[in-house]
Protein backbone atom coordinates (compact mmCIF):
# COMPACT_ATOMS: atom_id res chain seq x y z
CA UNK A 1 0.00 0.00 0.00
CA UNK A 2 1.45 3.35 -1.07
CA UNK A 3 1.97 6.02 1.56
CA UNK A 4 0.44 9.42 0.87
CA UNK A 5 2.78 12.42 0.68
CA UNK A 6 2.61 14.06 4.11
CA UNK A 7 2.00 17.70 4.95
CA UNK A 8 2.76 18.75 8.52
CA UNK A 9 0.45 21.49 9.83
CA UNK A 10 2.05 23.08 12.87
CA UNK A 11 0.34 25.59 15.13
CA UNK A 12 1.90 27.71 17.84
CA UNK A 13 0.80 29.33 21.07
CA UNK A 14 -2.83 30.09 21.87
CA UNK A 15 -4.16 28.53 18.67
CA UNK A 16 -5.74 25.88 20.88
CA UNK A 17 -8.09 28.71 21.93
CA UNK A 18 -9.45 29.34 18.44
CA UNK A 19 -13.20 29.73 18.39
CA UNK A 20 -13.25 31.51 21.74
CA UNK A 21 -10.19 33.80 21.64
CA UNK A 22 -10.96 37.12 19.98
CA UNK A 23 -13.36 35.71 17.38
CA UNK A 24 -13.70 39.18 15.85
CA UNK A 25 -10.03 38.81 14.80
CA UNK A 26 -9.48 35.05 14.46
CA UNK A 27 -12.98 33.85 13.57
CA UNK A 28 -15.24 31.29 15.22
CA UNK A 29 -13.68 28.14 13.76
CA UNK A 30 -11.84 25.95 16.25
CA UNK A 31 -8.57 24.20 15.48
CA UNK A 32 -10.59 20.96 15.26
CA UNK A 33 -12.88 22.59 12.68
CA UNK A 34 -9.83 23.61 10.64
CA UNK A 35 -8.34 20.12 10.97
CA UNK A 36 -11.56 18.54 9.70
CA UNK A 37 -11.68 20.79 6.65
CA UNK A 38 -7.99 20.13 5.96
CA UNK A 39 -8.44 16.36 6.25
CA UNK A 40 -11.20 16.50 3.63
CA UNK A 41 -9.19 18.73 1.30
CA UNK A 42 -6.02 16.65 1.77
CA UNK A 43 -7.88 13.45 0.77
CA UNK A 44 -9.15 15.16 -2.37
CA UNK A 45 -5.57 16.17 -3.20
CA UNK A 46 -4.11 12.73 -2.45
CA UNK A 47 -2.21 13.99 0.59
CA UNK A 48 -2.02 13.09 4.26
CA UNK A 49 -1.81 15.69 7.00
CA UNK A 50 -0.32 15.60 10.46
CA UNK A 51 -1.77 18.53 12.42
CA UNK A 52 -0.27 19.55 15.75
CA UNK A 53 -0.40 22.46 18.19
CA UNK A 54 1.86 23.49 21.04
CA UNK A 55 2.32 26.49 23.26
CA UNK A 56 6.03 25.60 23.51
CA UNK A 57 8.61 26.89 21.06
CA UNK A 58 10.87 23.84 21.35
CA UNK A 59 8.07 21.52 20.25
CA UNK A 60 7.69 23.49 17.02
CA UNK A 61 11.45 23.29 16.42
CA UNK A 62 11.41 19.53 17.05
CA UNK A 63 8.44 19.04 14.72
CA UNK A 64 10.07 21.04 11.92
CA UNK A 65 13.13 18.82 12.19
CA UNK A 66 10.92 15.71 12.32
CA UNK A 67 9.08 16.79 9.16
CA UNK A 68 12.43 16.99 7.42
CA UNK A 69 13.68 13.65 8.77
CA UNK A 70 10.46 11.92 7.70
CA UNK A 71 10.48 13.38 4.20
CA UNK A 72 7.38 15.54 4.47
CA UNK A 73 6.31 17.22 1.25
CA UNK A 74 5.77 20.56 3.04
CA UNK A 75 5.03 22.22 6.35
CA UNK A 76 2.19 24.65 6.89
CA UNK A 77 3.17 26.77 9.90
CA UNK A 78 1.08 29.16 11.94
CA UNK A 79 3.67 30.04 14.55
CA UNK A 80 1.32 32.44 16.35
CA UNK A 81 3.20 34.97 18.47
CA UNK A 82 6.47 33.10 17.86
CA UNK A 83 6.30 34.56 14.34
CA UNK A 84 7.44 37.87 15.81
CA UNK A 85 9.95 36.60 18.37
CA UNK A 86 11.55 33.28 17.47
CA UNK A 87 15.02 33.16 16.01
CA UNK A 88 15.00 29.46 16.99
CA UNK A 89 12.10 28.69 14.62
CA UNK A 90 13.73 30.82 11.92
CA UNK A 91 16.95 28.82 12.28
CA UNK A 92 15.07 25.49 12.32
CA UNK A 93 13.41 26.37 9.00
CA UNK A 94 16.79 27.38 7.54
CA UNK A 95 18.19 24.04 8.66
CA UNK A 96 15.66 21.84 6.84
CA UNK A 97 14.98 21.06 3.20
CA UNK A 98 11.19 20.92 3.49
CA UNK A 99 9.38 24.00 2.13
CA UNK A 100 7.47 25.93 4.80
CA UNK A 101 4.33 27.93 4.09
CA UNK A 102 3.60 30.58 6.72
CA UNK A 103 -0.07 31.05 7.61
CA UNK A 104 -1.89 33.73 9.60
CA UNK A 105 -5.62 33.87 10.19
CA UNK A 106 -5.55 37.66 10.38
CA UNK A 107 -3.45 40.11 8.40
CA UNK A 108 -0.55 40.96 10.74
CA UNK A 109 0.22 44.13 8.77
CA UNK A 110 -3.20 45.57 9.58
CA UNK A 111 -2.66 45.09 13.31
CA UNK A 112 -0.30 46.35 16.01
CA UNK A 113 3.16 47.44 14.82
CA UNK A 114 4.96 44.64 16.72
CA UNK A 115 3.11 42.13 14.51
CA UNK A 116 4.51 43.65 11.30
CA UNK A 117 7.83 41.84 11.62
CA UNK A 118 8.09 38.10 10.98
CA UNK A 119 11.14 35.95 11.64
CA UNK A 120 9.42 33.25 9.55
CA UNK A 121 8.79 35.16 6.30
CA UNK A 122 12.45 35.43 5.17
CA UNK A 123 12.88 31.64 5.33
CA UNK A 124 9.38 30.56 4.25
CA UNK A 125 8.52 29.48 0.71
CA UNK A 126 5.41 31.67 0.84
CA UNK A 127 2.83 33.27 3.10
CA UNK A 128 -0.96 33.24 3.33
CA UNK A 129 -2.49 35.86 5.61
CA UNK A 130 -5.80 37.51 6.30
CA UNK A 131 -8.20 34.88 4.95
CA UNK A 132 -9.25 33.33 8.27
CA UNK A 133 -9.51 29.56 8.52
CA UNK A 134 -9.66 29.21 4.73
CA UNK A 135 -6.02 30.35 4.66
CA UNK A 136 -5.02 26.87 5.78
CA UNK A 137 -6.79 25.36 2.75
CA UNK A 138 -5.12 27.90 0.47
CA UNK A 139 -1.77 26.90 1.94
CA UNK A 140 -2.61 23.20 1.46
CA UNK A 141 -3.47 23.82 -2.18
CA UNK A 142 -0.13 25.61 -2.61
CA UNK A 143 1.71 22.76 -0.84
CA UNK A 144 0.10 20.24 -3.21
CA UNK A 145 1.56 22.16 -6.16
CA UNK A 146 5.13 22.18 -4.83
Backbone torsions as a table, in degrees:
resi	resn	phi	psi	omega
1	UNK	NA	126.9	-178.0
2	UNK	-72.8	142.2	177.3
3	UNK	-89.1	136.2	178.3
4	UNK	-71.4	144.3	171.2
5	UNK	-58.4	136.3	-172.4
6	UNK	-103.0	136.3	172.4
7	UNK	-114.3	122.0	173.5
8	UNK	-85.2	135.7	176.5
9	UNK	-120.9	105.9	-172.7
10	UNK	-109.3	134.1	-176.0
11	UNK	-127.6	134.1	-175.9
12	UNK	-92.7	-156.9	-169.3
13	UNK	-60.9	140.9	174.8
14	UNK	72.4	-3.7	178.6
15	UNK	-71.8	-15.4	171.7
16	UNK	-67.4	-13.6	-179.9
17	UNK	-95.7	4.5	179.9
18	UNK	-55.5	144.5	-177.8
19	UNK	99.5	-29.1	179.0
20	UNK	-121.3	-25.2	-178.5
21	UNK	-86.1	115.0	176.1
22	UNK	41.0	61.9	-177.7
23	UNK	-62.1	-22.3	176.3
24	UNK	-67.4	-19.2	176.9
25	UNK	-103.0	-47.9	-170.4
26	UNK	-100.6	-6.4	179.9
27	UNK	88.4	177.8	-176.1
28	UNK	-101.6	-4.7	177.5
29	UNK	-70.2	138.2	174.3
30	UNK	-87.4	168.9	176.1
31	UNK	-62.7	-34.3	175.5
32	UNK	-65.3	-38.2	176.1
33	UNK	-60.9	-45.2	179.9
34	UNK	-64.0	-42.5	179.2
35	UNK	-60.8	-42.0	179.3
36	UNK	-62.3	-45.1	178.4
37	UNK	-63.8	-39.6	179.0
38	UNK	-67.3	-39.5	177.8
39	UNK	-58.2	-46.7	179.6
40	UNK	-62.0	-46.5	-179.0
41	UNK	-66.2	-40.6	179.6
42	UNK	-60.4	-44.2	178.3
43	UNK	-58.6	-43.9	179.8
44	UNK	-62.9	-28.8	-179.3
45	UNK	-92.7	-1.7	-178.1
46	UNK	73.1	33.7	-178.6
47	UNK	-122.4	158.3	169.5
48	UNK	-109.0	151.9	175.0
49	UNK	-125.2	150.3	174.9
50	UNK	-127.5	100.5	-174.5
51	UNK	-101.2	131.6	-177.1
52	UNK	-140.1	156.9	176.4
53	UNK	-141.8	140.5	173.7
54	UNK	-149.0	148.1	173.2
55	UNK	-90.3	5.9	-174.5
56	UNK	-115.9	123.8	-176.8
57	UNK	-55.5	-44.1	-177.7
58	UNK	-61.3	-34.0	176.5
59	UNK	-61.9	-42.5	179.5
60	UNK	-63.6	-41.9	176.7
61	UNK	-60.6	-48.2	179.0
62	UNK	-58.9	-43.4	-177.4
63	UNK	-69.2	-34.8	174.4
64	UNK	-61.7	-44.9	178.8
65	UNK	-65.6	-38.6	177.5
66	UNK	-63.3	-42.6	178.5
67	UNK	-57.2	-41.6	178.4
68	UNK	-65.6	-48.7	-177.3
69	UNK	-62.3	-32.0	-178.2
70	UNK	-92.5	3.5	175.3
71	UNK	72.6	33.7	177.7
72	UNK	-58.7	148.2	177.8
73	UNK	-71.3	-37.3	-179.2
74	UNK	-165.0	166.5	172.5
75	UNK	-123.8	131.1	169.3
76	UNK	-101.5	121.6	-172.5
77	UNK	-124.9	118.0	166.1
78	UNK	-109.1	94.8	-174.9
79	UNK	-79.3	0.2	-179.2
80	UNK	56.4	-140.4	-177.6
81	UNK	-62.5	-22.7	177.6
82	UNK	-64.3	-18.9	174.9
83	UNK	-51.6	-39.9	-170.9
84	UNK	-96.6	-0.8	-173.2
85	UNK	-135.4	-15.2	-165.1
86	UNK	-102.0	101.2	169.8
87	UNK	-69.4	-31.0	179.9
88	UNK	-62.0	-43.2	178.0
89	UNK	-69.5	-40.5	174.6
90	UNK	-53.9	-50.5	-178.2
91	UNK	-66.0	-35.8	177.8
92	UNK	-63.5	-41.8	178.4
93	UNK	-65.2	-41.7	177.7
94	UNK	-61.4	-29.2	-174.6
95	UNK	-87.1	-0.4	-179.6
96	UNK	-118.0	162.5	179.7
97	UNK	-96.7	-8.1	-177.2
98	UNK	-78.3	131.2	176.9
99	UNK	-67.8	139.7	-179.3
100	UNK	-115.2	130.8	175.8
101	UNK	-109.6	119.4	-179.5
102	UNK	-82.2	133.9	-179.3
103	UNK	-127.5	139.8	172.5
104	UNK	-136.5	133.5	177.6
105	UNK	-65.8	-43.4	178.3
106	UNK	-99.1	175.6	175.0
107	UNK	-96.2	104.9	-176.6
108	UNK	-57.8	-27.6	-176.7
109	UNK	-77.1	-10.5	176.5
110	UNK	-99.9	9.0	-176.1
111	UNK	-116.0	-157.3	-176.5
112	UNK	-58.4	147.4	-177.5
113	UNK	-55.4	-34.3	-178.7
114	UNK	-65.5	-19.3	178.3
115	UNK	-84.7	-5.0	-176.6
116	UNK	-75.7	-20.2	179.9
117	UNK	-101.4	133.3	177.3
118	UNK	-123.1	128.9	171.4
119	UNK	-78.8	-13.1	-177.4
120	UNK	-85.9	-42.8	-173.0
121	UNK	-50.6	-44.6	-177.0
122	UNK	-64.6	-19.5	-177.6
123	UNK	-114.5	2.6	178.8
124	UNK	-88.8	152.2	175.1
125	UNK	-68.3	-36.8	179.8
126	UNK	-165.9	176.7	-177.3
127	UNK	-139.9	140.7	173.2
128	UNK	-124.9	124.1	-176.6
129	UNK	-145.4	144.1	170.5
130	UNK	90.5	5.1	-177.2
131	UNK	-107.8	16.5	-180.0
132	UNK	62.9	-151.3	-177.4
133	UNK	-60.3	-29.4	-179.8
134	UNK	-66.3	-15.7	176.0
135	UNK	-60.3	-33.2	177.3
136	UNK	-64.5	-41.0	178.7
137	UNK	-68.1	-38.1	175.0
138	UNK	-61.0	-41.6	177.9
139	UNK	-65.9	-38.9	178.5
140	UNK	-64.8	-41.3	176.7
141	UNK	-61.5	-41.0	178.1
142	UNK	-65.4	-42.7	179.5
143	UNK	-61.0	-38.1	-179.9
144	UNK	-63.3	-28.0	-177.6
145	UNK	-86.7	-10.0	-179.4
146	UNK	-69.4	NA	NA
